[in-house]
């Protein structure tokens, strides 16, 4: 596997997103996915805004690149975060995280069609491993703890993540500093979830903020760092490589869940085995031979 700056950014995003997943898991014990996502996005915008001001990051002149980054932010982390949090609340973080790891399949397909990227046979073989891992995690008896239909939430999250990566790749190269692009995209993500929350959940917003702000503040900061690394990776590398490598985050998430959440979530052998297959596929997709 080629170790370059883009790979390091992608690995940084994977670790940051795993931390965000775990803290969101704790926060969802006290509020709904929409309110939790709104709290996290507010903290992310404030954190990234402070970094932009301190660093003096430059923004490019007006152009279509702003539209692409705004759309990227709406899809990921905006709609992605909401669907993924619903997935976490329904089937647990140790299952939802590996299942949303199918986003490289969608991102790679769209990158081939719209961006002209050309993964080779080894990379496509990695796709098979990713699918195998997802099927393994989703198999077996649910034992009344969750319903199999609930895996549609992390699958939808994967769809939004894969599509969002294309928009990010189309817009972020025009930004001289990725942190500026990450800030613009995060504002779009915040608006995506905040509009629904204010319109339909404002009656429970104040009480839920009081009980859930701490874990979601941490989740928002970790997510902001992940979004910066994510934007930086897509600025430097191909979509099929970067998204696949970023999706090694489920292995970190499953490790965290196994250590910290064994009493909360039932983790069978299928979960770590499926996560290992998913991650192995992501690594193969990233190989350059």
KOLLOMI-684664 format. One line per 4 residues: number of its first residue (from 1); their letters; for each residue y, z, x of N, C-alpha, C. Coordinates in nm, 3 decimals, always signed. Layout:
BEGIN
NUM	A	Y/Z/X/Y/Z/X/Y/Z/X  ...
//
This chain:
BEGIN
1	XXXX	-0.119/+0.000/+0.084/+0.000/+0.000/+0.000/+0.124/+0.000/+0.088  +0.218/-0.087/+0.059/+0.339/-0.097/+0.138/+0.430/+0.020/+0.105  +0.467/+0.097/+0.208/+0.557/+0.210/+0.189/+0.697/+0.164/+0.227  +0.783/+0.142/+0.129/+0.920/+0.104/+0.154/+1.012/+0.194/+0.074
5	XXXX	+1.141/+0.166/+0.079/+1.237/+0.251/+0.008/+1.209/+0.253/-0.141  +1.175/+0.137/-0.196/+1.148/+0.130/-0.339/+1.030/+0.218/-0.377  +0.925/+0.219/-0.295/+0.808/+0.303/-0.322/+0.846/+0.451/-0.321  +0.929/+0.490/-0.225/+0.972/+0.630/-0.218/+1.052/+0.669/-0.342
9	XXXX	+1.139/+0.579/-0.387/+1.214/+0.606/-0.510/+1.118/+0.620/-0.628  +1.018/+0.531/-0.636/+0.924/+0.535/-0.747/+0.844/+0.665/-0.747  +0.801/+0.711/-0.629/+0.728/+0.837/-0.620/+0.817/+0.955/-0.660  +0.945/+0.948/-0.620/+1.039/+1.052/-0.661/+1.054/+1.056/-0.812
13	XXXX	+1.059/+0.937/-0.875/+1.068/+0.931/-1.021/+0.943/+0.989/-1.085  +0.826/+0.959/-1.029/+0.701/+1.011/-1.084/+0.700/+1.163/-1.085  +0.741/+1.223/-0.974/+0.741/+1.370/-0.966/+0.844/+1.430/-1.060  +0.964/+1.371/-1.064/+1.069/+1.423/-1.152/+1.028/+1.413/-1.298
17	XXXX	+0.968/+1.302/-1.337/+0.925/+1.285/-1.476/+0.814/+1.383/-1.512  +0.725/+1.412/-1.417/+0.619/+1.510/-1.444/+0.680/+1.648/-1.469  +0.780/+1.684/-1.391/+0.849/+1.813/-1.412/+0.918/+1.815/-1.548  +0.980/+1.702/-1.585/+1.046/+1.694/-1.716/+0.944/+1.707/-1.830
21	XXXX	+0.827/+1.645/-1.812/+0.723/+1.653/-1.914/+0.679/+1.798/-1.938  +0.659/+1.870/-1.830/+0.609/+2.007/-1.842/+0.712/+2.099/-1.907  +0.837/+2.089/-1.865/+0.939/+2.176/-1.925/+0.961/+2.139/-2.071  +0.951/+2.010/-2.105/+0.962/+1.969/-2.245/+0.849/+2.029/-2.328
25	XXXX	+0.730/+2.039/-2.268/+0.614/+2.098/-2.339/+0.645/+2.241/-2.382  +0.708/+2.318/-2.295/+0.745/+2.454/-2.330/+0.854/+2.455/-2.437  +0.952/+2.367/-2.424/+1.062/+2.364/-2.519/+1.020/+2.325/-2.658  +0.918/+2.240/-2.671/+0.874/+2.193/-2.802/+0.805/+2.302/-2.885
29	XXXX	+0.781/+2.417/-2.825/+0.730/+2.530/-2.902/+0.839/+2.592/-2.989  +0.966/+2.552/-2.964/+1.079/+2.614/-3.033/+1.164/+2.517/-3.114  +1.139/+2.387/-3.105/+1.222/+2.292/-3.178/+1.148/+2.161/-3.199  +1.214/+2.065/-3.264/+1.154/+1.936/-3.294/+1.180/+1.837/-3.179
33	XXXX	+1.101/+1.730/-3.173/+1.122/+1.632/-3.065/+1.262/+1.570/-3.064  +1.321/+1.544/-3.181/+1.454/+1.483/-3.184/+1.559/+1.578/-3.130  +1.556/+1.702/-3.173/+1.654/+1.799/-3.124/+1.630/+1.826/-2.976  +1.503/+1.840/-2.937/+1.472/+1.863/-2.796/+1.520/+1.748/-2.709
37	XXXX	+1.496/+1.626/-2.755/+1.540/+1.510/-2.678/+1.692/+1.505/-2.669  +1.761/+1.543/-2.777/+1.908/+1.543/-2.774/+1.960/+1.645/-2.675  +1.903/+1.765/-2.676/+1.946/+1.868/-2.579/+1.923/+1.819/-2.436  +1.805/+1.761/-2.412/+1.774/+1.712/-2.278/+1.867/+1.601/-2.233
41	XXXX	+1.899/+1.508/-2.325/+1.986/+1.397/-2.289/+2.130/+1.443/-2.264  +2.178/+1.543/-2.340/+2.311/+1.597/-2.315/+2.318/+1.655/-2.173  +2.217/+1.734/-2.137/+2.213/+1.791/-2.002/+2.203/+1.682/-1.896  +2.127/+1.577/-1.925/+2.114/+1.467/-1.830/+2.247/+1.397/-1.807
45	XXXX	+2.320/+1.369/-1.916/+2.449/+1.301/-1.905/+2.548/+1.387/-1.827  +2.553/+1.517/-1.856/+2.644/+1.606/-1.784/+2.609/+1.612/-1.636  +2.480/+1.620/-1.607/+2.436/+1.628/-1.468/+2.469/+1.500/-1.392  +2.433/+1.385/-1.449/+2.461/+1.258/-1.383/+2.611/+1.233/-1.372
49	XXXX	+2.687/+1.270/-1.476/+2.832/+1.254/-1.472/+2.894/+1.333/-1.358  +2.845/+1.456/-1.338/+2.896/+1.538/-1.227/+2.864/+1.474/-1.093  +2.743/+1.420/-1.079/+2.705/+1.355/-0.953/+2.791/+1.231/-0.929  +2.818/+1.154/-1.035/+2.904/+1.035/-1.021/+3.043/+1.074/-0.972
53	XXXX	+3.100/+1.180/-1.031/+3.234/+1.224/-0.991/+3.235/+1.276/-0.847  +3.136/+1.354/-0.812/+3.131/+1.412/-0.677/+3.109/+1.304/-0.571  +3.021/+1.211/-0.601/+2.986/+1.108/-0.502/+3.086/+0.993/-0.499  +3.167/+0.979/-0.603/+3.259/+0.866/-0.609/+3.188/+0.733/-0.627
57	XXXX	+3.075/+0.732/-0.697/+2.998/+0.610/-0.716/+3.082/+0.504/-0.788  +3.070/+0.381/-0.740/+3.149/+0.270/-0.795/+3.075/+0.202/-0.909  +3.151/+0.157/-1.009/+3.098/+0.079/-1.120/+3.136/-0.068/-1.101  +3.049/-0.159/-1.139/+3.080/-0.302/-1.125/+3.182/-0.348/-1.229
61	XXXX	+3.241/-0.465/-1.212/+3.330/-0.520/-1.314/+3.254/-0.545/-1.444  +3.327/-0.559/-1.556/+3.260/-0.585/-1.685/+3.174/-0.710/-1.679  +3.062/-0.708/-1.750/+2.972/-0.822/-1.751/+2.848/-0.792/-1.832  +2.757/-0.890/-1.838/+2.635/-0.875/-1.917/+2.545/-0.764/-1.863
65	XXXX	+2.562/-0.730/-1.735/+2.476/-0.626/-1.677/+2.492/-0.492/-1.749  +2.610/-0.465/-1.803/+2.628/-0.341/-1.879/+2.543/-0.343/-2.007  +2.538/-0.458/-2.072/+2.457/-0.470/-2.193/+2.310/-0.446/-2.162  +2.261/-0.506/-2.052/+2.120/-0.489/-2.015/+2.088/-0.343/-1.984
69	XXXX	+2.177/-0.277/-1.911/+2.151/-0.137/-1.877/+2.161/-0.049/-2.001  +2.256/-0.079/-2.090/+2.265/-0.003/-2.215/+2.138/-0.019/-2.299  +2.088/-0.143/-2.309/+1.962/-0.165/-2.381/+1.847/-0.093/-2.311  +1.848/-0.098/-2.178/+1.745/-0.026/-2.103/+1.747/+0.122/-2.136
73	XXXX	+1.868/+0.181/-2.143/+1.880/+0.322/-2.175/+1.835/+0.355/-2.317  +1.864/+0.265/-2.413/+1.820/+0.286/-2.551/+1.667/+0.292/-2.558  +1.601/+0.199/-2.486/+1.455/+0.195/-2.488/+1.394/+0.305/-2.402  +1.448/+0.324/-2.283/+1.394/+0.423/-2.189/+1.508/+0.479/-2.104
77	XXXX	+1.547/+0.607/-2.127/+1.465/+0.713/-2.188/+1.490/+0.743/-2.335  +1.573/+0.667/-2.407/+1.608/+0.700/-2.545/+1.489/+0.705/-2.639  +1.444/+0.589/-2.687/+1.333/+0.585/-2.781/+1.203/+0.632/-2.717  +1.186/+0.604/-2.589/+1.068/+0.652/-2.517/+1.055/+0.803/-2.526
81	XXXX	+1.167/+0.874/-2.498/+1.162/+1.020/-2.494/+1.123/+1.078/-2.630  +1.178/+1.022/-2.738/+1.148/+1.074/-2.871/+1.000/+1.055/-2.903  +0.949/+0.933/-2.883/+0.807/+0.907/-2.912/+0.715/+0.990/-2.824  +0.752/+1.005/-2.697/+0.668/+1.082/-2.606/+0.667/+1.229/-2.644
85	XXXX	+0.782/+1.282/-2.686/+0.785/+1.423/-2.727/+0.704/+1.445/-2.854  +0.708/+1.348/-2.947/+0.620/+1.359/-3.063/+0.474/+1.359/-3.018  +0.443/+1.275/-2.919/+0.307/+1.273/-2.866/+0.267/+1.406/-2.805  +0.358/+1.465/-2.728/+0.330/+1.595/-2.666/+0.307/+1.701/-2.774
89	XXXX	+0.391/+1.699/-2.877/+0.378/+1.801/-2.982/+0.251/+1.784/-3.064  +0.197/+1.661/-3.072/+0.078/+1.635/-3.154/-0.052/+1.651/-3.075  -0.058/+1.598/-2.953/-0.186/+1.597/-2.881/-0.181/+1.669/-2.748  -0.064/+1.724/-2.711/-0.054/+1.797/-2.585/-0.010/+1.708/-2.470
93	XXXX	+0.055/+1.769/-2.374/+0.111/+1.694/-2.262/+0.002/+1.636/-2.171  -0.112/+1.707/-2.160/-0.217/+1.661/-2.070/-0.283/+1.533/-2.121  -0.276/+1.505/-2.252/-0.328/+1.379/-2.307/-0.217/+1.275/-2.320  -0.101/+1.318/-2.369/+0.007/+1.223/-2.395/+0.056/+1.157/-2.267
97	XXXX	+0.064/+1.233/-2.158/+0.117/+1.177/-2.034/+0.031/+1.064/-1.979  -0.103/+1.080/-1.968/-0.182/+0.966/-1.920/-0.183/+0.847/-2.015  -0.179/+0.872/-2.148/-0.183/+0.760/-2.242/-0.058/+0.676/-2.231  +0.058/+0.740/-2.215/+0.180/+0.660/-2.199/+0.181/+0.590/-2.064
101	XXXX	+0.080/+0.620/-1.981/+0.066/+0.549/-1.853/+0.025/+0.404/-1.868  +0.003/+0.358/-1.992/-0.027/+0.217/-2.012/+0.098/+0.131/-2.006  +0.215/+0.190/-1.988/+0.339/+0.112/-1.983/+0.339/+0.004/-1.875  +0.269/+0.021/-1.760/+0.266/-0.089/-1.663/+0.205/-0.217/-1.720
105	XXXX	+0.110/-0.205/-1.813/+0.052/-0.325/-1.874/+0.159/-0.406/-1.945  +0.239/-0.337/-2.024/+0.344/-0.404/-2.101/+0.452/-0.456/-2.008  +0.494/-0.371/-1.914/+0.601/-0.411/-1.821/+0.558/-0.530/-1.736  +0.433/-0.528/-1.689/+0.385/-0.638/-1.605/+0.380/-0.768/-1.683
109	XXXX	+0.329/-0.762/-1.807/+0.323/-0.882/-1.889/+0.463/-0.940/-1.913  +0.556/-0.854/-1.949/+0.692/-0.901/-1.975/+0.760/-0.951/-1.848  +0.729/-0.886/-1.735/+0.787/-0.932/-1.609/+0.736/-1.070/-1.571  +0.608/-1.097/-1.599/+0.552/-1.230/-1.572/+0.619/-1.335/-1.661
113	XXXX	+0.638/-1.301/-1.788/+0.692/-1.397/-1.884/+0.841/-1.422/-1.864  +0.918/-1.314/-1.844/+1.063/-1.326/-1.845/+1.128/-1.323/-1.706  +1.061/-1.261/-1.609/+1.123/-1.248/-1.477/+1.054/-1.331/-1.370  +0.944/-1.397/-1.405/+0.876/-1.484/-1.309/+0.799/-1.411/-1.201
117	XXXX	+0.769/-1.282/-1.222/+0.690/-1.209/-1.123/+0.544/-1.253/-1.131  +0.474/-1.251/-1.016/+0.338/-1.303/-1.010/+0.244/-1.204/-0.940  +0.190/-1.105/-1.015/+0.089/-1.016/-0.955/-0.039/-1.093/-0.927  -0.113/-1.053/-0.822/-0.237/-1.120/-0.783/-0.359/-1.060/-0.850
121	XXXX	-0.480/-1.110/-0.815/-0.604/-1.061/-0.877/-0.626/-0.912/-0.859  -0.593/-0.858/-0.740/-0.613/-0.715/-0.716/-0.524/-0.633/-0.809  -0.399/-0.675/-0.825/-0.308/-0.604/-0.914/-0.358/-0.610/-1.059  -0.408/-0.727/-1.099/-0.460/-0.738/-1.235/-0.586/-0.654/-1.253
125	XXXX	-0.664/-0.638/-1.146/-0.779/-0.547/-1.152/-0.736/-0.404/-1.178  -0.620/-0.368/-1.124/-0.566/-0.235/-1.150/-0.537/-0.213/-1.297  -0.500/-0.320/-1.366/-0.474/-0.312/-1.510/-0.599/-0.265/-1.584  -0.714/-0.315/-1.543/-0.840/-0.277/-1.608/-0.865/-0.128/-1.592
129	XXXX	-0.836/-0.075/-1.473/-0.855/+0.068/-1.451/-0.760/+0.150/-1.537  -0.637/+0.103/-1.552/-0.542/+0.174/-1.636/-0.594/+0.183/-1.780  -0.640/+0.070/-1.833/-0.694/+0.067/-1.969/-0.817/+0.157/-1.981  -0.903/+0.155/-1.879/-1.023/+0.239/-1.881/-0.986/+0.386/-1.887
133	XXXX	-0.886/+0.424/-1.809/-0.843/+0.564/-1.809/-0.790/+0.606/-1.945  -0.713/+0.520/-2.009/-0.658/+0.550/-2.140/-0.770/+0.566/-2.243  -0.869/+0.474/-2.239/-0.981/+0.483/-2.332/-1.062/+0.610/-2.311  -1.081/+0.650/-2.188/-1.157/+0.771/-2.159/-1.087/+0.895/-2.211
137	XXXX	-0.956/+0.903/-2.192/-0.880/+1.018/-2.241/-0.885/+1.026/-2.392  -0.881/+0.911/-2.457/-0.874/+0.906/-2.603/-1.010/+0.920/-2.670  -1.119/+0.916/-2.593/-1.253/+0.922/-2.651/-1.294/+1.067/-2.672  -1.412/+1.083/-2.733/-1.464/+1.218/-2.755/-1.417/+1.277/-2.886
141	XXXX	-1.479/+1.388/-2.926/-1.445/+1.453/-3.051/-1.311/+1.524/-3.040  -1.236/+1.519/-3.148/-1.106/+1.587/-3.150/-1.121/+1.735/-3.185  -1.232/+1.773/-3.246/-1.263/+1.912/-3.278/-1.154/+1.977/-3.363  -1.087/+1.897/-3.447/-0.989/+1.952/-3.538/-0.857/+1.990/-3.475
145	XXXX	-0.845/+1.974/-3.345/-0.723/+2.017/-3.277/-0.615/+1.911/-3.284  -0.653/+1.786/-3.286/-0.556/+1.678/-3.301/-0.628/+1.558/-3.360  -0.553/+1.470/-3.422/-0.610/+1.351/-3.483/-0.587/+1.232/-3.393  -0.689/+1.143/-3.388/-0.681/+1.031/-3.295/-0.563/+0.938/-3.324
149	XXXX	-0.520/+0.933/-3.450/-0.406/+0.848/-3.484/-0.280/+0.893/-3.413  -0.276/+1.018/-3.371/-0.157/+1.069/-3.304/-0.136/+1.008/-3.166  -0.239/+0.941/-3.112/-0.218/+0.875/-2.983/-0.122/+0.758/-2.996  -0.091/+0.717/-3.121/+0.006/+0.609/-3.139/+0.145/+0.648/-3.089
153	XXXX	+0.175/+0.778/-3.089/+0.306/+0.820/-3.039/+0.322/+0.790/-2.889  +0.232/+0.836/-2.800/+0.249/+0.799/-2.660/+0.229/+0.651/-2.634  +0.149/+0.582/-2.717/+0.135/+0.437/-2.701/+0.269/+0.368/-2.732  +0.337/+0.414/-2.839/+0.469/+0.360/-2.869/+0.567/+0.391/-2.756
157	XXXX	+0.556/+0.512/-2.699/+0.642/+0.547/-2.586/+0.618/+0.451/-2.470  +0.492/+0.416/-2.446/+0.461/+0.321/-2.339/+0.524/+0.185/-2.365  +0.522/+0.143/-2.493/+0.583/+0.015/-2.528/+0.732/+0.014/-2.502  +0.800/+0.121/-2.539/+0.944/+0.130/-2.514/+0.973/+0.138/-2.363
161	XXXX	+0.890/+0.211/-2.290/+0.911/+0.222/-2.146/+0.892/+0.087/-2.077  +0.786/+0.014/-2.116/+0.761/-0.116/-2.054/+0.869/-0.216/-2.083  +0.916/-0.219/-2.209/+1.023/-0.312/-2.246/+1.154/-0.272/-2.181  +1.182/-0.143/-2.180/+1.306/-0.096/-2.117/+1.315/-0.131/-1.970
165	XXXX	+1.201/-0.132/-1.901/+1.202/-0.165/-1.758/+1.255/-0.306/-1.733  +1.225/-0.397/-1.824/+1.275/-0.535/-1.809/+1.427/-0.538/-1.819  +1.482/-0.467/-1.917/+1.628/-0.462/-1.932/+1.692/-0.396/-1.809  +1.633/-0.287/-1.762/+1.687/-0.220/-1.643/+1.688/-0.315/-1.523
169	XXXX	+1.579/-0.386/-1.505/+1.568/-0.478/-1.391/+1.671/-0.590/-1.400  +1.704/-0.634/-1.521/+1.800/-0.741/-1.540/+1.943/-0.695/-1.514  +1.971/-0.565/-1.534/+2.109/-0.518/-1.520/+2.140/-0.436/-1.398  +2.044/-0.355/-1.350/+2.075/-0.258/-1.246/+2.111/-0.320/-1.111
173	XXXX	+2.060/-0.439/-1.072/+2.101/-0.494/-0.941/+2.251/-0.518/-0.928  +2.323/-0.534/-1.040/+2.467/-0.557/-1.034/+2.546/-0.430/-1.003  +2.483/-0.314/-1.015/+2.551/-0.187/-0.989/+2.541/-0.154/-0.840  +2.656/-0.141/-0.771/+2.650/-0.109/-0.627/+2.586/+0.025/-0.599
177	XXXX	+2.597/+0.119/-0.692/+2.535/+0.250/-0.677/+2.445/+0.275/-0.799  +2.314/+0.291/-0.779/+2.223/+0.312/-0.892/+2.258/+0.432/-0.978  +2.320/+0.534/-0.920/+2.355/+0.654/-0.998/+2.452/+0.618/-1.110  +2.540/+0.519/-1.085/+2.634/+0.475/-1.188/+2.559/+0.407/-1.302
181	XXXX	+2.463/+0.322/-1.268/+2.381/+0.258/-1.370/+2.299/+0.358/-1.448  +2.244/+0.457/-1.378/+2.165/+0.560/-1.446/+2.252/+0.638/-1.544  +2.377/+0.663/-1.509/+2.471/+0.733/-1.597/+2.498/+0.652/-1.723  +2.523/+0.521/-1.707/+2.549/+0.434/-1.823/+2.427/+0.431/-1.915
185	XXXX	+2.309/+0.413/-1.856/+2.187/+0.409/-1.937/+2.161/+0.540/-2.009  +2.191/+0.652/-1.943/+2.166/+0.782/-2.005/+2.260/+0.807/-2.122  +2.383/+0.756/-2.114/+2.475/+0.768/-2.228/+2.418/+0.694/-2.349  +2.363/+0.574/-2.325/+2.300/+0.499/-2.434/+2.182/+0.575/-2.492
189	XXXX	+2.103/+0.639/-2.406/+1.988/+0.718/-2.452/+2.035/+0.836/-2.537  +2.140/+0.902/-2.492/+2.193/+1.015/-2.569/+2.240/+0.972/-2.707  +2.312/+0.861/-2.715/+2.361/+0.813/-2.843/+2.245/+0.778/-2.936  +2.138/+0.725/-2.878/+2.022/+0.685/-2.958/+1.962/+0.802/-3.034
193	XXXX	+1.944/+0.915/-2.966/+1.880/+1.030/-3.030/+1.980/+1.119/-3.101  +2.105/+1.124/-3.052/+2.203/+1.216/-3.110/+2.245/+1.172/-3.250  +2.256/+1.042/-3.273/+2.297/+0.994/-3.405/+2.200/+1.043/-3.513  +2.070/+1.027/-3.488/+1.971/+1.073/-3.586/+1.977/+1.225/-3.602
197	XXXX	+1.987/+1.296/-3.491/+1.987/+1.442/-3.495/+2.105/+1.495/-3.575  +2.224/+1.440/-3.550/+2.344/+1.486/-3.620/+2.338/+1.451/-3.768  +2.286/+1.335/-3.801/+2.282/+1.292/-3.941/+2.177/+1.365/-4.023  +2.060/+1.392/-3.962/+1.948/+1.441/-4.042/+1.896/+1.579/-4.001
201	XXXX	+1.938/+1.630/-3.884/+1.885/+1.758/-3.837/+1.993/+1.860/-3.804  +2.117/+1.833/-3.844/+2.225/+1.921/-3.801/+2.214/+2.061/-3.860  +2.143/+2.076/-3.973/+2.130/+2.208/-4.034/+2.049/+2.304/-3.948  +1.960/+2.252/-3.865/+1.879/+2.338/-3.779/+1.918/+2.327/-3.632
205	XXXX	+2.024/+2.249/-3.605/+2.061/+2.222/-3.466/+2.104/+2.347/-3.392  +2.194/+2.426/-3.451/+2.250/+2.542/-3.382/+2.141/+2.644/-3.348  +2.058/+2.677/-3.447/+1.952/+2.776/-3.423/+1.853/+2.728/-3.318  +1.817/+2.600/-3.323/+1.719/+2.547/-3.228/+1.777/+2.540/-3.087
209	XXXX	+1.904/+2.510/-3.075/+1.968/+2.507/-2.943/+1.963/+2.646/-2.880  +1.984/+2.748/-2.960/+1.983/+2.885/-2.908/+1.847/+2.923/-2.851  +1.740/+2.874/-2.913/+1.606/+2.914/-2.870/+1.544/+2.820/-2.767  +1.590/+2.694/-2.763/+1.521/+2.594/-2.680/+1.607/+2.535/-2.568
213	XXXX	+1.729/+2.583/-2.549/+1.818/+2.515/-2.454/+1.771/+2.530/-2.310  +1.707/+2.643/-2.277/+1.670/+2.664/-2.137/+1.566/+2.564/-2.088  +1.449/+2.552/-2.154/+1.352/+2.454/-2.104/+1.403/+2.311/-2.111  +1.481/+2.278/-2.215/+1.529/+2.141/-2.226/+1.645/+2.113/-2.131
217	XXXX	+1.717/+2.216/-2.090/+1.816/+2.196/-1.985/+1.746/+2.157/-1.856  +1.638/+2.229/-1.823/+1.560/+2.194/-1.704/+1.497/+2.056/-1.718  +1.446/+2.027/-1.838/+1.387/+1.896/-1.863/+1.492/+1.786/-1.848  +1.613/+1.812/-1.897/+1.720/+1.713/-1.887/+1.761/+1.686/-1.744
221	XXXX	+1.769/+1.792/-1.663/+1.806/+1.775/-1.522/+1.697/+1.699/-1.447  +1.571/+1.739/-1.471/+1.460/+1.667/-1.407/+1.455/+1.522/-1.453  +1.479/+1.500/-1.582/+1.481/+1.363/-1.634/+1.594/+1.281/-1.576  +1.710/+1.345/-1.554/+1.824/+1.275/-1.494/+1.790/+1.230/-1.352
225	XXXX	+1.728/+1.320/-1.276/+1.686/+1.282/-1.141/+1.583/+1.171/-1.145  +1.489/+1.182/-1.240/+1.390/+1.077/-1.255/+1.454/+0.944/-1.291  +1.556/+0.947/-1.377/+1.623/+0.824/-1.417/+1.699/+0.761/-1.300  +1.758/+0.845/-1.215/+1.823/+0.793/-1.095/+1.722/+0.725/-1.002
229	XXXX	+1.610/+0.794/-0.976/+1.506/+0.735/-0.891/+1.448/+0.608/-0.954  +1.433/+0.612/-1.087/+1.381/+0.498/-1.161/+1.472/+0.376/-1.145  +1.603/+0.397/-1.166/+1.698/+0.288/-1.151/+1.701/+0.236/-1.007  +1.694/+0.329/-0.912/+1.695/+0.289/-0.771/+1.572/+0.207/-0.735
233	XXXX	+1.455/+0.248/-0.789/+1.331/+0.175/-0.761/+1.337/+0.035/-0.818  +1.386/+0.021/-0.943/+1.393/-0.111/-1.005/+1.501/-0.199/-0.943  +1.598/-0.138/-0.881/+1.699/-0.216/-0.808/+1.640/-0.278/-0.682  +1.542/-0.208/-0.622/+1.486/-0.250/-0.493/+1.357/-0.331/-0.506
237	XXXX	+1.276/-0.304/-0.609/+1.142/-0.361/-0.614/+1.109/-0.432/-0.744  +0.993/-0.499/-0.744/+0.949/-0.572/-0.863/+0.906/-0.476/-0.973  +0.922/-0.521/-1.097/+0.890/-0.436/-1.212/+0.743/-0.395/-1.211  +0.650/-0.490/-1.190/+0.508/-0.456/-1.201/+0.466/-0.356/-1.095
241	XXXX	+0.530/-0.359/-0.978/+0.500/-0.261/-0.874/+0.558/-0.125/-0.906  +0.687/-0.122/-0.940/+0.757/+0.004/-0.956/+0.710/+0.082/-1.078  +0.698/+0.014/-1.192/+0.655/+0.084/-1.312/+0.513/+0.138/-1.296  +0.428/+0.062/-1.230/+0.291/+0.109/-1.208/+0.288/+0.232/-1.120
245	XXXX	+0.368/+0.233/-1.016/+0.369/+0.348/-0.926/+0.434/+0.469/-0.991  +0.540/+0.446/-1.069/+0.604/+0.557/-1.140/+0.505/+0.624/-1.234  +0.410/+0.545/-1.289/+0.314/+0.601/-1.383/+0.201/+0.677/-1.315  +0.216/+0.708/-1.186/+0.127/+0.809/-1.126/+0.167/+0.949/-1.172
249	XXXX	+0.281/+0.960/-1.242/+0.326/+1.091/-1.291/+0.222/+1.162/-1.378  +0.137/+1.091/-1.457/+0.038/+1.165/-1.535/-0.056/+1.250/-1.450  -0.090/+1.205/-1.329/-0.178/+1.285/-1.245/-0.111/+1.418/-1.210  +0.019/+1.413/-1.180/+0.094/+1.536/-1.150/+0.103/+1.623/-1.275
253	XXXX	+0.129/+1.558/-1.390/+0.140/+1.633/-1.515/+0.009/+1.702/-1.550  -0.103/+1.630/-1.536/-0.233/+1.689/-1.567/-0.264/+1.806/-1.473  -0.227/+1.791/-1.347/-0.246/+1.901/-1.252/-0.165/+2.023/-1.294  -0.038/+2.002/-1.329/+0.045/+2.112/-1.377/-0.015/+2.175/-1.502
257	XXXX	-0.059/+2.090/-1.598/-0.114/+2.141/-1.724/-0.241/+2.221/-1.699  -0.325/+2.174/-1.606/-0.449/+2.245/-1.576/-0.421/+2.384/-1.519  -0.316/+2.394/-1.438/-0.282/+2.522/-1.376/-0.209/+2.615/-1.473  -0.115/+2.558/-1.552/-0.023/+2.640/-1.629/-0.056/+2.651/-1.778
261	XXXX	-0.131/+2.554/-1.832/-0.147/+2.548/-1.978/-0.292/+2.555/-2.024  -0.380/+2.607/-1.942/-0.521/+2.609/-1.982/-0.545/+2.692/-2.108  -0.458/+2.791/-2.131/-0.474/+2.873/-2.251/-0.410/+2.809/-2.374  -0.323/+2.709/-2.352/-0.251/+2.646/-2.462/-0.317/+2.516/-2.505
265	XXXX	-0.364/+2.439/-2.408/-0.423/+2.309/-2.437/-0.569/+2.306/-2.389  -0.655/+2.246/-2.470/-0.795/+2.230/-2.434/-0.809/+2.105/-2.347  -0.839/+2.125/-2.220/-0.846/+2.014/-2.125/-0.992/+1.995/-2.085  -1.054/+1.888/-2.134/-1.193/+1.858/-2.101/-1.198/+1.769/-1.977
269	XXXX	-1.321/+1.738/-1.933/-1.338/+1.656/-1.813/-1.280/+1.516/-1.832  -1.271/+1.469/-1.959/-1.220/+1.334/-1.984/-1.073/+1.320/-1.943  -0.997/+1.428/-1.955/-0.853/+1.418/-1.928/-0.825/+1.395/-1.779  -0.873/+1.481/-1.687/-0.847/+1.452/-1.546/-0.916/+1.325/-1.497
273	XXXX	-1.039/+1.296/-1.550/-1.108/+1.174/-1.509/-1.031/+1.050/-1.554  -0.983/+1.053/-1.678/-0.904/+0.940/-1.727/-0.773/+0.926/-1.653  -0.710/+1.038/-1.621/-0.586/+1.033/-1.544/-0.610/+0.972/-1.406  -0.723/+1.009/-1.343/-0.755/+0.954/-1.211/-0.774/+0.802/-1.218
277	XXXX	-0.841/+0.754/-1.322/-0.859/+0.609/-1.339/-0.724/+0.540/-1.360  -0.639/+0.601/-1.443/-0.508/+0.543/-1.469/-0.427/+0.533/-1.341  -0.427/+0.640/-1.263/-0.351/+0.641/-1.139/-0.409/+0.543/-1.038  -0.543/+0.536/-1.030/-0.606/+0.440/-0.938/-0.564/+0.297/-0.972
281	XXXX	-0.561/+0.269/-1.103/-0.516/+0.136/-1.144/-0.372/+0.111/-1.106  -0.288/+0.213/-1.120/-0.147/+0.197/-1.082/-0.132/+0.168/-0.933  -0.214/+0.235/-0.851/-0.209/+0.211/-0.707/-0.253/+0.068/-0.674  -0.361/+0.022/-0.739/-0.406/-0.115/-0.715/-0.300/-0.217/-0.754
285	XXXX	-0.233/-0.192/-0.866/-0.129/-0.285/-0.907/-0.019/-0.292/-0.803  +0.000/-0.185/-0.729/+0.108/-0.180/-0.630/+0.067/-0.234/-0.494  -0.062/-0.265/-0.476/-0.108/-0.316/-0.345/-0.054/-0.454/-0.317  -0.019/-0.478/-0.191/+0.020/-0.611/-0.146/-0.077/-0.653/-0.038
289	X	-0.155/-0.757/-0.064/-0.257/-0.804/+0.030/-0.220/-0.940/+0.085
//
